[in-house]
């Protein structure tokens, strides 16, 4: 991602997805992350995720469209 772009990172929590979050943030992109665990979403938001979506409680497509 670049400055002004939005990046969707599904399944936040693994080392790879956390690295993707950090890389996208360093590039200036807004990041949206998904997870089925509230704790992982909270951690991602503490690391700078712009928005978190609990995919078992929310419609991911609808929420992403609303955010973007």
N, C-alpha and C positions, 0 to 999 in steps of 0.2 A: 503494500500500500504506500501511497504518497500523502503528503499534506493535503487535507481536504477530502480524502477518500474515506470510505468506510469499509472495514474488513470484518467478516464474520468468521469466528473461530469456534467450530462445533466441538463439544466434548472437552471443555477446559479442565485442566487438572493434571495432565501428564506433563512430563518434562518438555516434550516437543511442543505442546500447545502453549505452555507458559513462555517458551522461547519465542514462539510466533507472536504472542501478545507483546512481549518486550520489543521485538524487532519492529512490529507495526507501529507501536508507540514512538519508537526512536525515529521512524520515518514521518511522524506527524499525522498518522491516520487515526480516525476514530475506530474503536474496537467494540464489537458486540460479541459476547461469548455465550455459549449455551452449556448447560449441565443438568443433571437430574439431582444434584446435591447442592443444597443451599450454602453449605460451608465452602464449597469450591467456588461458587459464584461470588461469595463475600470476599474470599481471598483474591480472586481475579480483580474485583473492583478495588481492593486495597492496593493492587499492583498497577492500577490505572485503567482498567477496562471502563469504557464509556457507559456500557449497559450490559446487564446480565439477564438471561432468559432461562427460566426453569422449564425445560421442555416437556415435563410430565404435567405441568400445571397451566401452561400457556401454549397457544398456537404460535409456533415459531415464525412461520411465514407472515402471519397477520401482524405480529409484533415488530418484526424487522421492517415490514412495509410502513408501519406507523412511525418507526424511529427514523426512517430514511425518507 
